[in-house]
Amino acid sequence: MTAAAKNEPGIWFPTIRAGTGTDIFTERLAEDLEAAGIRTAIDWLPLRAEYAPWTVRTPAPPRWATICHVNTWLHPRFIPCHLPVVATLHHAVHAPSLRRYKGWTRAAYHRFWIAPIERRVLNRADRVVAVSRYAADQAHRTLCNVPIQVIRNGIDIDAFQPGQRARQPHEPFRLLYVGTWIRRKGIDLLAPIMRELGDGFELHYTGGPAAERDKSRMSPNMHDVGHLSTSQVISAMQHADAFLFPSRSEGFGLAVAEAMACGLPVIASADTAVAELVEDSLTGFLCSGSLASFVTAIRCLAQDPDLHQSMKAAARKQALQFSATQVSNSYLRVYASLAHPWRESSNT
């Protein structure tokens, strides 16, 4: 007998393997749902399904599936007609302020390809969830005005734990950047910030091949750690003093939440969803986006050991509210609103 026949929930995730935080979101949510006794399946589609969907076979949902859960970038051809749909909005790339940082090709791609897809998915979905209030507001301004519930992303607070680093007086203040090497992430600010900071500061960053062309303009206190696995990210965070994240485009800021869980104060731009994670002057500093604002914040943190320690503790405490279990429970309530008469898990 199928799950649908027994009125049991079954969640199907047709999703594109993009190599981004949305992959992690899908994997973690599916794992947590399975742990709660909810049957799930992920059908991974190749990256070309995003920009050439007609070249990819449309997968059939499992017979037991009662709900289809998608990312708003998924082309509607992959969304079944007969299942209720939950769509999660992960990004805020359509903000007009970002156009200058995209380049013509990327800007056109977002405007003429991704935005129409998202509008169709948002209007098709039975429930829409955004990972931040910022992402929801940007969607209302730039896409369409549909009801949107906010459920912030979750992190593994047991895996992302503070380390034992205690910076010695002779050691440089160690900053860490984890993110994609593109201008929308503010990577063009990293080298000027580190040149201005000079001796006594160092930055470890995830650059890899994408950063090669920029290395001639980098200062000696910048160190490329390349692509990191999850365990390597945790280790890097546990051996850093603060998390530097000048991104101009964040729908949530998963790396920021993970850094906070590792007890890192965060120095970030104020004009993204990160402002919903970081409390200015308590768990880090929210900067205006100027070079001077970042440099001033970093120096303030490095020169005040008591402030640094209090921010580390406050960052960890704040991150506890992003427990992956809380997120899965919130989605269970969303699914329950679509799939009666099955009862919500006793864990909710």
C-alpha positions as CSV (number, residue, x, y, z in Angstrom):
1,M,0.0,0.0,0.0
2,T,1.3,3.5,-0.8
3,A,2.0,6.2,1.7
4,A,-0.7,8.3,0.1
5,A,-3.2,5.5,0.5
6,K,-2.4,5.2,4.1
7,N,-2.7,9.0,4.6
8,E,1.0,9.2,5.5
9,P,3.2,12.0,4.4
10,G,5.8,11.5,1.7
11,I,8.0,14.4,0.6
12,W,9.7,14.4,-2.8
13,F,12.5,16.8,-3.6
14,P,13.3,17.2,-7.3
15,T,16.3,19.5,-7.2
16,I,19.3,20.7,-9.2
17,R,22.7,19.8,-8.0
18,A,24.1,23.3,-7.9
19,G,27.1,22.9,-5.6
20,T,25.7,25.7,-3.3
21,G,24.0,26.1,0.1
22,T,20.7,25.0,-1.4
23,D,22.1,21.5,-1.9
24,I,23.1,21.4,1.8
25,F,19.6,22.7,2.8
26,T,17.9,19.9,0.8
27,E,20.1,17.2,2.1
28,R,19.8,18.3,5.8
29,L,16.1,18.8,5.6
30,A,15.6,15.3,4.1
31,E,17.8,13.7,6.7
32,D,15.9,15.4,9.5
33,L,12.6,14.5,8.1
34,E,13.6,10.8,7.8
35,A,14.8,10.9,11.4
36,A,11.3,12.2,12.4
37,G,9.8,9.2,10.6
38,I,8.8,11.0,7.4
39,R,9.5,9.2,4.1
40,T,11.6,11.4,1.7
41,A,13.4,11.1,-1.6
42,I,15.7,13.5,-3.5
43,D,15.9,13.3,-7.3
44,W,19.1,15.2,-8.2
45,L,19.0,16.9,-11.6
46,P,22.2,18.0,-13.4
47,L,23.2,21.7,-13.4
48,R,22.1,22.1,-17.0
49,A,18.5,21.6,-15.8
50,E,18.7,25.2,-14.6
51,Y,19.6,26.8,-17.9
52,A,18.6,24.1,-20.5
53,P,15.8,22.2,-18.8
54,W,14.5,20.8,-22.1
55,T,17.7,18.7,-22.3
56,V,17.0,16.8,-19.0
57,R,14.4,14.1,-18.6
58,T,11.6,15.0,-16.3
59,P,11.7,12.6,-13.3
60,A,8.4,11.0,-12.1
61,P,7.6,11.4,-8.4
62,P,7.6,8.3,-6.3
63,R,4.1,6.7,-6.0
64,W,4.1,7.3,-2.3
65,A,4.9,11.0,-2.5
66,T,2.1,13.3,-1.2
67,I,4.0,16.6,-1.4
68,C,6.6,18.0,-3.9
69,H,9.1,20.4,-2.3
70,V,11.1,22.6,-4.7
71,N,13.6,25.5,-4.9
72,T,12.0,28.5,-6.7
73,W,14.7,28.3,-9.4
74,L,13.5,24.9,-10.5
75,H,11.9,25.1,-14.0
76,P,8.1,24.3,-13.9
77,R,8.6,21.4,-16.3
78,F,10.0,19.4,-13.4
79,I,7.0,20.2,-11.1
80,P,4.2,17.6,-11.2
81,C,0.6,18.8,-11.7
82,H,-1.1,16.4,-9.3
83,L,0.9,17.0,-6.1
84,P,0.7,20.0,-3.6
85,V,3.8,22.1,-3.9
86,V,6.0,23.7,-1.3
87,A,8.5,26.2,-2.8
88,T,11.5,27.5,-0.8
89,L,12.9,30.9,-1.8
90,H,16.7,30.8,-1.0
91,H,18.0,33.9,-2.8
92,A,17.5,37.7,-3.2
93,V,19.5,38.1,-6.5
94,H,17.0,40.4,-8.2
95,A,17.6,43.4,-5.9
96,P,18.3,46.4,-8.2
97,S,21.4,47.4,-6.1
98,L,23.2,44.2,-7.2
99,R,23.1,44.8,-11.0
100,R,26.4,46.7,-11.0
101,Y,28.2,43.7,-9.5
102,K,26.8,41.0,-11.8
103,G,28.1,41.8,-15.3
104,W,25.8,42.1,-18.3
105,T,25.5,38.4,-18.9
106,R,24.6,37.4,-15.4
107,A,22.3,40.4,-15.0
108,A,20.4,39.4,-18.2
109,Y,20.3,35.7,-17.1
110,H,18.7,36.6,-13.8
111,R,16.3,39.1,-15.3
112,F,15.1,37.3,-18.4
113,W,15.4,33.7,-17.4
114,I,15.5,33.1,-13.6
115,A,12.9,35.8,-12.7
116,P,10.2,34.5,-15.0
117,I,10.8,31.0,-13.7
118,E,10.5,32.1,-10.1
119,R,7.3,34.0,-10.9
120,R,5.7,30.9,-12.4
121,V,6.9,28.7,-9.4
122,L,5.7,31.2,-6.8
123,N,2.3,31.4,-8.4
124,R,2.1,27.6,-8.8
125,A,3.1,26.7,-5.3
126,D,0.5,26.0,-2.6
127,R,2.9,27.2,0.1
128,V,5.9,29.5,-0.3
129,V,8.6,29.7,2.3
130,A,11.5,32.2,2.3
131,V,14.7,31.6,4.3
132,S,14.7,35.2,5.6
133,R,12.4,38.3,5.8
134,Y,14.8,40.1,3.5
135,A,14.4,37.4,0.8
136,A,10.6,37.6,1.2
137,D,10.6,41.4,0.9
138,Q,12.8,41.3,-2.1
139,A,10.6,38.7,-3.8
140,H,7.5,40.9,-3.2
141,R,9.3,43.9,-4.7
142,T,10.8,42.3,-7.7
143,L,8.8,39.1,-8.5
144,C,5.2,38.9,-7.3
145,N,3.1,39.5,-4.3
146,V,2.1,36.0,-3.0
147,P,1.9,35.0,0.7
148,I,5.3,34.0,2.0
149,Q,6.2,32.4,5.3
150,V,9.7,32.8,6.7
151,I,11.5,29.7,8.0
152,R,15.2,30.4,8.4
153,N,17.8,27.8,7.4
154,G,19.1,25.3,10.0
155,I,22.6,24.3,10.9
156,D,24.1,21.3,12.7
157,I,24.8,23.0,16.0
158,D,26.4,19.8,17.3
159,A,28.9,19.6,14.5
160,F,29.6,23.4,14.4
161,Q,31.0,23.9,17.8
162,P,33.5,26.5,19.2
163,G,37.1,25.3,19.1
164,Q,39.9,25.8,21.7
165,R,41.9,28.6,19.9
166,A,43.4,31.1,22.3
167,R,45.4,33.7,20.3
168,Q,48.8,34.5,21.7
169,P,50.1,38.1,22.0
170,H,52.6,37.6,19.1
171,E,50.0,36.0,16.8
172,P,48.1,37.9,14.1
173,F,44.4,38.3,14.4
174,R,43.1,35.6,12.1
175,L,40.1,36.4,9.9
176,L,38.2,33.8,7.8
177,Y,36.1,34.2,4.6
178,V,34.1,31.2,3.4
179,G,32.1,31.8,0.2
180,T,31.9,31.8,-3.6
181,W,34.6,34.0,-5.3
182,I,32.3,36.5,-7.0
183,R,31.8,40.2,-6.7
184,R,28.3,39.9,-5.4
185,K,29.9,38.3,-2.3
186,G,32.1,41.3,-1.8
187,I,35.4,39.6,-2.6
188,D,36.7,42.8,-4.3
189,L,36.8,44.3,-0.8
190,L,39.0,41.6,0.8
191,A,42.4,42.7,-0.6
192,P,41.9,46.4,0.2
193,I,40.7,45.6,3.7
194,M,43.8,43.4,4.3
195,R,46.2,45.9,2.9
196,E,44.8,48.6,5.1
197,L,45.0,46.3,8.2
198,G,48.6,45.3,7.5
199,D,50.8,43.5,9.9
200,G,49.1,41.9,12.9
201,F,46.2,40.6,10.8
202,E,45.8,37.7,8.4
203,L,42.9,36.3,6.2
204,H,42.3,32.7,5.2
205,Y,39.8,32.6,2.3
206,T,38.2,30.0,0.1
207,G,39.4,31.1,-3.3
208,G,40.7,28.3,-5.4
209,P,41.0,28.6,-9.2
210,A,38.4,31.4,-9.3
211,A,40.7,33.6,-7.3
212,E,43.9,33.1,-9.3
213,R,43.4,36.2,-11.5
214,D,43.1,38.4,-8.4
215,K,46.2,37.2,-6.6
216,S,48.5,39.7,-8.1
217,R,46.6,42.4,-6.3
218,M,46.6,40.6,-2.9
219,S,48.7,41.4,0.1
220,P,51.0,38.8,1.8
221,N,48.6,38.5,4.7
222,M,46.0,36.7,2.6
223,H,46.1,32.9,2.3
224,D,44.0,30.8,-0.1
225,V,42.7,27.6,1.5
226,G,40.9,26.5,-1.6
227,H,37.7,24.5,-1.6
228,L,36.9,23.0,1.9
229,S,34.8,20.0,2.9
230,T,32.3,20.5,5.7
231,S,34.8,19.1,8.3
232,Q,37.5,21.4,6.9
233,V,35.2,24.4,7.2
234,I,34.5,23.5,10.8
235,S,38.2,23.2,11.5
236,A,38.9,26.5,9.8
237,M,36.3,28.3,11.8
238,Q,37.5,26.7,15.0
239,H,41.0,28.1,14.3
240,A,39.9,31.6,13.4
241,D,39.3,34.7,15.5
242,A,36.5,36.3,13.5
243,F,34.5,35.8,10.3
244,L,34.8,38.4,7.6
245,F,31.8,38.4,5.2
246,P,31.4,41.5,3.0
247,S,28.7,39.9,0.8
248,R,26.3,42.2,-0.9
249,S,23.9,39.4,-1.9
250,E,22.6,37.0,0.8
251,G,19.2,35.4,1.0
252,F,20.1,33.9,4.4
253,G,23.9,33.6,5.1
254,L,24.4,29.9,6.0
255,A,28.2,30.4,6.4
256,V,27.5,33.2,8.8
257,A,25.2,31.1,11.0
258,E,27.8,28.3,11.0
259,A,30.6,30.7,12.0
260,M,28.5,32.0,14.8
261,A,27.8,28.4,16.0
262,C,31.6,28.0,16.1
263,G,31.8,31.1,18.4
264,L,33.1,33.6,15.8
265,P,32.1,37.2,15.8
266,V,31.0,38.3,12.3
267,I,32.0,41.4,10.4
268,A,29.5,41.7,7.6
269,S,27.6,44.1,5.3
270,A,24.4,45.5,6.8
271,D,22.3,45.5,3.7
272,T,21.5,41.8,3.3
273,A,19.7,39.0,5.2
274,V,22.8,38.7,7.4
275,A,21.4,41.6,9.4
276,E,18.7,39.2,10.7
277,L,21.4,36.8,12.0
278,V,24.0,39.2,13.4
279,E,23.1,41.7,16.2
280,D,25.3,44.7,15.7
281,S,27.9,45.3,18.5
282,L,26.7,42.2,20.3
283,T,27.5,39.2,18.0
284,G,29.6,41.1,15.5
285,F,29.6,44.3,13.5
286,L,27.3,45.3,10.6
287,C,29.2,47.6,8.3
288,S,28.0,50.2,5.8
289,G,29.9,48.5,3.0
290,S,32.8,51.0,2.8
291,L,36.4,50.0,3.2
292,A,36.8,52.2,6.3
293,S,33.8,50.7,8.1
294,F,35.2,47.1,7.8
295,V,38.7,48.1,8.8
296,T,37.4,50.1,11.8
297,A,35.2,47.2,13.0
298,I,38.0,44.6,12.7
299,R,40.6,46.7,14.5
300,C,38.0,47.5,17.3
301,L,37.5,43.7,17.8
302,A,41.2,42.8,17.7
303,Q,42.2,45.5,20.1
304,D,39.6,44.7,22.8
305,P,40.0,41.1,24.2
306,D,37.1,41.5,26.5
307,L,34.8,42.6,23.7
308,H,36.1,39.7,21.5
309,Q,35.3,37.2,24.2
310,S,31.8,38.5,24.9
311,M,31.0,38.5,21.2
312,K,32.2,34.9,20.8
313,A,29.9,33.7,23.6
314,A,27.0,35.8,22.3
315,A,27.5,34.5,18.7
316,R,27.3,30.9,19.9
317,K,24.2,31.6,21.9
318,Q,22.5,33.4,19.0
319,A,23.3,30.5,16.7
320,L,21.5,28.0,18.8
321,Q,18.2,29.3,17.5
322,F,19.1,28.0,14.0
323,S,18.9,24.4,15.1
324,A,18.2,22.1,12.1
325,T,15.6,20.3,14.2
326,Q,13.6,23.5,14.7
327,V,13.6,24.1,10.9
328,S,12.4,20.6,10.1
329,N,9.6,20.9,12.7
330,S,8.6,24.2,11.1
331,Y,8.4,22.5,7.7
332,L,6.4,19.6,9.2
333,R,3.8,22.1,10.1
334,V,3.8,23.5,6.6
335,Y,3.4,20.0,5.1
336,A,0.6,19.3,7.6
337,S,-1.4,22.3,6.4
338,L,-1.4,20.6,2.9
339,A,-1.6,16.9,3.7
340,H,-4.5,16.3,6.1
341,P,-5.6,14.0,7.5
342,W,-2.2,12.9,8.6
343,R,-1.0,14.1,12.0
344,E,2.1,16.1,12.6
345,S,5.0,14.4,14.2
346,S,5.0,14.2,17.9
347,N,8.4,16.0,17.7
348,T,6.7,19.2,16.5
